[in-house]
Amino acid sequence: MDKERDRLKRVGVVDRSFLLRCWQESDPAVGEESSPRLHWRFTLTGLGEQPTSRGFAALDELVGFLGELLAGLEAGNEPEDK
């Protein structure tokens, strides 16, 4: 595995590994007759020498972040932590 990773680095291929955690949270019910609304939440943890985590309140935020991250890596730029 390490040999393959070294080979990919030599030819300029970049890879990243992540752990994605998804769960639902409910908003408090507005009234007794109302059912709580469920919302998806996400945490993306980058795996590596310095693991970092970032939380997202919506799926479109997560997808947007990944799009920016991958575009930056494709351009040869390391992303900055926001």
C-alpha positions as CSV (number, residue, x, y, z in Angstrom):
1,M,0.0,0.0,0.0
2,D,2.8,2.5,0.9
3,K,4.6,1.6,-2.3
4,E,1.5,2.3,-4.4
5,R,1.0,5.6,-2.6
6,D,4.6,6.6,-3.2
7,R,4.3,5.7,-6.9
8,L,1.1,7.8,-7.2
9,K,2.8,10.8,-5.6
10,R,5.7,10.5,-8.0
11,V,3.4,10.7,-11.0
12,G,1.4,13.6,-9.4
13,V,-1.7,11.8,-8.3
14,V,-3.2,13.1,-5.1
15,D,-5.6,11.2,-2.9
16,R,-7.4,12.0,0.3
17,S,-9.3,9.7,2.7
18,F,-12.3,10.8,4.8
19,L,-14.6,9.5,7.4
20,L,-18.1,10.7,6.8
21,R,-20.6,10.6,9.7
22,C,-24.3,11.3,9.0
23,W,-27.1,11.6,11.6
24,Q,-30.5,13.2,12.0
25,E,-31.5,15.8,14.5
26,S,-35.0,17.0,15.3
27,D,-36.2,20.5,15.8
28,P,-38.3,20.9,18.9
29,A,-42.0,20.6,18.1
30,V,-43.7,23.9,17.7
31,G,-46.9,22.8,19.3
32,E,-48.3,19.6,20.9
33,E,-49.9,18.5,17.6
34,S,-46.8,19.1,15.6
35,S,-44.3,16.4,14.8
36,P,-40.6,17.4,15.1
37,R,-38.9,18.0,11.8
38,L,-35.8,15.9,11.1
39,H,-32.7,17.4,9.6
40,W,-29.6,15.6,8.4
41,R,-26.2,16.7,9.9
42,F,-22.8,15.7,8.7
43,T,-19.2,15.6,10.0
44,L,-16.4,15.0,7.6
45,T,-13.0,14.0,9.1
46,G,-9.9,14.0,7.0
47,L,-7.7,11.0,7.8
48,G,-4.0,11.3,7.8
49,E,-1.1,12.7,9.8
50,Q,-3.2,15.6,11.1
51,P,-6.8,14.6,11.1
52,T,-9.3,17.5,10.9
53,S,-13.0,17.5,11.3
54,R,-15.6,19.9,9.8
55,G,-19.4,19.9,10.5
56,F,-22.1,20.6,8.0
57,A,-25.8,21.5,8.6
58,A,-26.9,20.5,5.1
59,L,-26.0,18.1,2.4
60,D,-25.4,20.9,-0.1
61,E,-22.8,22.5,2.2
62,L,-21.0,19.2,2.4
63,V,-21.0,18.6,-1.4
64,G,-20.0,22.3,-2.0
65,F,-17.0,21.9,0.4
66,L,-15.9,18.7,-1.3
67,G,-16.2,20.3,-4.7
68,E,-14.0,23.2,-3.6
69,L,-11.5,20.9,-2.0
70,L,-11.1,18.6,-5.0
71,A,-10.9,21.6,-7.4
72,G,-8.1,23.0,-5.3
73,L,-6.2,19.7,-5.2
74,E,-6.7,19.4,-8.9
75,A,-5.1,22.8,-9.4
76,G,-2.2,21.8,-7.1
77,N,-3.3,23.9,-4.1
78,E,-3.7,22.6,-0.6
79,P,-7.0,23.8,0.8
80,E,-7.0,26.2,3.8
81,D,-9.0,25.4,6.9
82,K,-12.0,27.6,7.1
